[in-house]
């Protein structure tokens, strides 16, 4: 009997996406049929922030993403120590420092 080969999914990473996009805040909303993740960059001294990426997922994929993030966070903390989020200010809304000038 021949062994069945698993189909491999080929994934292309376009060069304009390869460097990634920085976000320090995510806003999550949902409806009955989808989850919307708006990734936002908040910069110090600027009154307005910008959504830099919007990702729309089905509930099934949102649940899978949640599990994958939990697994990866557990592995990260095993290697690097626990991420302490208690009693820390939310710096994304509370930047302190000089206003940038051009």
C-alpha positions in Angstrom: 0.0 0.0 0.0 1.2 3.5 -0.8 1.4 5.9 2.0 -0.8 8.9 1.6 1.1 12.1 1.6 -0.3 15.0 3.6 -1.1 18.0 1.4 1.3 20.9 2.1 -0.1 24.4 2.1 2.2 26.8 0.3 2.2 30.2 1.9 3.6 33.3 0.2 4.9 36.2 2.3 4.8 39.3 0.1 7.8 41.5 0.5 5.7 44.5 1.6 4.4 42.4 4.5 7.7 40.7 5.5 8.9 43.5 7.8 5.7 43.3 9.8 3.5 46.1 11.3 4.0 47.5 14.8 1.0 47.8 17.0 0.8 48.4 20.8 -3.0 48.2 21.2 -5.7 45.9 19.8 -9.4 46.6 19.9 -11.6 43.5 19.5 -15.3 43.5 18.5 -17.5 40.7 17.3 -20.9 39.9 15.8 -22.6 36.6 15.5 -20.6 35.7 12.5 -17.2 37.3 12.8 -14.5 38.7 15.1 -12.8 42.0 14.1 -9.3 42.8 15.5 -8.2 46.3 14.9 -4.4 46.7 15.5 -3.5 50.2 16.5 -0.3 52.2 16.9 -0.5 54.7 19.7 2.4 57.3 19.7 3.4 59.6 22.5 2.3 63.2 22.3 0.0 62.6 19.4 -3.7 63.1 20.0 -4.9 60.7 17.3 -4.0 57.0 16.8 -4.3 55.0 13.7 -5.6 51.5 12.9 -2.6 49.9 11.1 -4.2 46.5 10.4 -7.7 45.1 10.6 -8.1 41.3 10.7 -11.5 39.7 10.4 -11.9 36.1 11.6 -14.7 33.6 11.8 -15.6 32.5 15.4 -13.9 29.2 14.7 -10.6 30.8 13.7 -10.8 33.3 16.5 -11.0 30.4 19.0 -8.1 28.7 17.3 -6.1 31.9 17.4 -6.9 32.2 21.1 -5.6 28.7 21.7 -2.4 29.3 19.6 -1.6 32.5 21.5 -2.1 30.7 24.8 0.2 27.9 23.8 2.8 30.3 22.6 2.6 32.5 25.7 3.0 29.4 27.9 6.1 28.4 25.9 7.5 31.9 26.1 7.0 32.1 29.9 8.7 28.7 30.3 11.8 30.0 28.6 11.8 33.6 29.8 9.8 33.8 33.0 6.2 34.9 33.7 5.0 38.1 32.1 3.8 40.3 34.9 0.9 42.4 33.9 -0.4 43.2 37.4 -0.1 46.6 38.8 1.4 48.1 35.7 0.0 51.2 34.0 -1.4 50.8 30.5 1.3 52.8 28.8 -0.5 52.8 25.4 -2.8 55.4 26.9 -0.5 57.0 29.4 2.7 58.0 27.6 4.8 60.5 29.6 7.5 62.4 28.0 8.3 65.2 25.6 6.1 65.9 22.6 8.1 65.1 19.5 9.0 68.0 17.2 10.2 68.0 13.6 
